[in-house]
Amino acid sequence: MLIKEFHQDVATTAGGQMRIFLFHPTVPHYPHARFPGVVVFSEIYQVTGPVARLCRQIAGMGYICAAPSSWHEFEGPEALAYDGPGTDKGNKYKVEKTVEAYDEDQKLAVDLLLRLKTCNGNIGATGMCLGGHLAFRAAFDKRVSAAVCYFATDIHSATLGRGKQDDSLIRVRKGEVHAELAMIFGKLDPHVNAAGRDLIRSTLSSSKVRFSFYEFAWAQHAFIRDESSKGRYDPAVSKICFEILLELFNRVLKTDLGEFVPEGEGGELVC
């Protein structure tokens, strides 16, 4: 599909105008075509080239992507550089912004998608690193049906936002997850170690969340970032992960599944 790119600035209560970059699929001669929407949350560098390219990939498959700029309380919507100063800024902002402000950003991005006449009302979320955690929290929104979380940081340690004391796993245990999840990690990721991944997986499982959990043996942190990845970009694994994303989004967002009906653990034991 062809893609149109534009942006909208949205007022926030936390401070500043949040710029939301939109990547919209188009079908020639069908100006009224309607598509599912996907909120794409970035890493700590805002909407960089790799994030925009991921948005284009998803949009080209028939999804309207909305990528919010996270640091509107602190500076403009321009991407931070993948260098020392850019990293320091992003990490600083990450723990100065409140969890409530992150949640408001997510709500406003979904609001924007649902206001579009070309959105069919089905909403998903995805993101990488910080954005993976934000996509995870988007699953608490009843309007979001599916979320794909790439190497989501700070979930296991509950250290997102000001005060480094978020409630993501607490809310999971309370049964507040409404979306089906796909959790994707690299086993060589020092940001989310084996114990951290086990905690996330066991909490989702014991809380009866619908989820898939993928761990790639030789993948590191930021393995889908095709620019300034410090030797970590893995195009083969990235391709597999994109198929994981499409499987979930195509099944949940492009299909009228009706109401979920639980049928117990596992299927019939057959050979």
C-alpha positions in Angstrom: 0.0 0.0 0.0 1.0 3.6 -0.5 1.5 5.8 2.6 0.7 9.4 3.5 2.7 11.0 6.3 1.6 14.0 8.3 1.4 15.1 12.0 -1.0 16.6 14.5 -0.1 18.5 17.6 -2.3 17.7 20.6 -2.6 19.6 23.9 -1.6 17.8 27.1 -2.2 18.5 30.7 1.3 17.5 31.6 2.8 20.3 29.6 3.5 21.3 26.0 1.9 20.2 22.7 2.5 16.5 21.9 3.3 16.0 18.3 1.9 12.7 16.9 3.4 11.6 13.7 0.8 9.7 11.5 1.6 7.2 8.8 -1.6 6.5 6.9 -2.1 3.7 4.3 -3.9 4.7 1.1 -5.5 2.7 -1.7 -5.9 4.5 -5.0 -9.5 5.2 -6.0 -10.8 4.2 -2.5 -10.7 7.5 -0.5 -13.1 6.2 2.2 -11.2 3.0 3.0 -11.0 2.3 6.7 -8.2 0.7 8.6 -7.2 -0.4 12.1 -5.0 2.0 14.1 -1.7 1.2 15.9 0.0 3.4 18.4 3.8 3.1 18.0 5.8 4.1 21.0 9.4 5.0 20.5 12.6 4.4 22.5 14.0 7.2 24.6 15.1 9.1 21.5 11.6 10.0 20.3 10.5 9.3 16.7 13.8 8.5 15.0 14.5 7.1 11.6 14.3 3.5 12.7 11.0 4.2 14.5 9.6 6.0 11.4 10.7 3.0 9.2 8.9 0.6 11.5 5.8 2.8 11.2 6.0 2.7 7.4 6.3 -1.1 7.4 3.2 -1.5 9.6 1.3 1.2 7.7 2.1 -0.5 4.4 0.3 -3.6 5.7 -2.9 -1.6 6.2 -2.7 0.0 9.6 -2.8 3.7 10.5 0.2 4.3 12.7 0.3 7.1 15.3 3.8 7.7 16.8 3.7 10.2 19.7 6.7 12.3 20.8 7.2 11.5 24.4 9.3 14.5 25.7 6.8 17.4 25.0 7.2 18.5 28.7 10.9 19.1 28.2 11.5 20.0 24.5 10.3 19.9 21.0 9.3 16.8 18.9 12.6 16.5 17.1 14.4 13.1 17.6 17.3 12.9 19.9 20.6 11.8 18.5 21.9 8.3 19.0 24.9 9.6 20.8 26.1 10.2 24.4 24.2 13.5 24.9 21.1 12.2 23.3 21.2 9.1 25.5 21.7 11.1 28.6 18.8 13.4 27.8 16.5 10.5 27.0 17.4 8.6 30.2 17.0 11.8 32.2 13.5 12.6 30.8 12.4 9.0 31.2 12.6 9.2 35.0 11.4 12.9 35.3 8.1 12.2 33.4 5.3 10.9 35.6 3.6 7.6 34.9 0.4 9.5 34.7 1.8 11.6 31.9 2.9 8.6 30.0 -0.7 7.2 30.3 -2.2 10.4 29.2 0.0 10.4 26.1 -1.3 6.9 25.3 -4.9 7.9 25.8 -4.5 11.0 23.6 -2.9 9.0 20.8 -5.8 6.5 20.9 -8.3 9.3 21.0 -6.7 10.8 17.8 -6.9 7.5 15.9 -10.5 7.0 16.9 -11.4 10.5 15.7 -10.1 9.7 12.2 -13.0 8.8 9.8 -10.6 6.3 8.1 -10.1 4.3 11.4 -12.3 1.3 11.8 -12.2 1.5 15.6 -9.8 -1.4 16.2 -6.7 -0.3 18.0 -3.3 -2.0 18.7 -0.1 -0.8 20.2 3.6 -1.6 19.8 6.9 -0.1 20.8 10.5 -0.8 21.6 12.6 -0.4 24.8 10.8 2.4 26.7 8.1 2.2 24.1 7.7 -1.6 24.7 6.8 -0.8 28.3 4.4 1.9 27.1 2.8 -0.5 24.7 2.4 -2.9 27.6 0.6 -0.3 29.6 -1.6 0.5 26.6 -3.1 -3.0 27.2 -4.8 -1.5 30.3 -6.9 0.6 28.0 -10.1 -1.2 27.1 -10.0 0.3 23.6 -6.7 -1.5 22.8 -7.1 -5.1 21.7 -3.5 -6.2 20.9 0.0 -5.1 21.9 3.4 -6.2 20.7 6.2 -5.2 23.1 9.8 -5.3 21.9 12.4 -5.7 24.7 10.2 -3.7 27.1 12.4 -2.1 29.9 11.6 -1.4 33.5 8.5 -3.7 33.7 10.3 -6.3 35.9 11.9 -3.7 38.1 8.9 -1.4 38.3 11.1 1.6 37.7 9.3 3.6 35.0 8.8 7.3 35.5 9.3 9.8 38.3 10.1 8.1 41.6 11.0 4.9 39.7 8.0 3.1 41.2 5.5 2.1 38.5 2.5 -0.1 38.9 2.5 -2.1 35.7 2.8 -5.6 37.2 0.5 -4.6 40.0 -2.2 -3.8 37.5 -1.6 -7.1 35.7 -2.2 -9.0 38.9 -5.4 -7.0 39.4 -6.7 -8.3 36.1 -6.5 -5.0 34.2 -5.0 -6.3 31.0 -7.6 -6.1 28.2 -5.4 -6.8 25.2 -3.7 -9.9 23.9 0.1 -9.5 24.2 3.1 -10.6 22.3 6.3 -10.1 24.5 9.6 -10.2 22.6 13.0 -10.3 24.2 16.6 -11.1 23.4 18.3 -13.5 25.8 21.5 -11.3 25.7 19.6 -8.2 26.7 21.3 -6.8 29.9 18.4 -4.4 30.5 16.0 -7.3 31.1 17.8 -10.3 32.5 16.6 -13.9 32.7 15.1 -13.4 36.2 13.3 -10.3 35.0 11.9 -12.1 31.9 10.8 -15.0 34.1 9.0 -12.6 36.5 7.1 -10.9 33.6 6.1 -14.3 32.1 5.0 -15.9 35.4 3.0 -12.8 36.3 1.2 -12.8 33.0 0.6 -16.5 33.2 -0.7 -16.5 36.8 -2.9 -13.5 36.0 -4.6 -15.4 33.1 -3.5 -12.9 30.5 -3.7 -13.9 26.8 -0.1 -13.7 25.7 2.7 -15.2 23.7 6.3 -14.9 25.0 9.3 -15.0 22.6 13.0 -15.1 23.6 15.7 -15.1 20.9 18.9 -16.9 21.9 21.4 -14.5 20.3 19.5 -11.2 20.3 20.6 -8.3 22.3 18.8 -5.1 23.3 17.7 -2.8 20.4 18.1 -5.7 17.9 15.5 -4.2 15.6 17.1 -0.8 15.4 18.8 -0.6 12.0 20.7 2.6 12.7 23.4 3.3 15.3 22.6 -0.1 16.9 26.2 -0.5 18.2 26.5 -3.8 16.4 23.2 -5.2 17.8 20.9 -5.0 14.8 19.8 -8.4 13.6 17.8 -8.2 10.4 16.9 -12.0 10.4 15.4 -11.9 13.9 13.7 -8.6 13.2 12.0 -10.1 10.1 10.6 -12.9 12.3 9.4 -10.5 14.9 7.6 -8.4 12.3 5.7 -11.6 11.2 4.8 -12.1 14.9 3.4 -8.6 15.0 1.4 -9.1 11.8 0.0 -12.4 13.0 -1.4 -10.9 16.1 -2.6 -7.6 14.5 -4.1 -9.3 11.5 -5.9 -11.9 13.6 -7.2 -9.5 16.3 -7.5 -6.1 14.6 -8.6 -7.1 11.1 -11.0 -9.9 12.1 -14.3 -9.6 13.9 -13.5 -12.2 16.6 -16.6 -11.6 18.7 -16.4 -12.0 22.5 -13.6 -14.1 24.0 -14.8 -17.3 25.5 -12.3 -19.2 27.7 -12.1 -22.9 27.3 -9.6 -24.0 30.0 -5.9 -24.7 29.9 -4.5 -26.3 26.8 -6.2 -28.3 24.1 -7.2 -31.9 23.6 -4.3 -34.4 24.1 -3.9 -35.9 20.6 -1.0 -37.2 18.5 
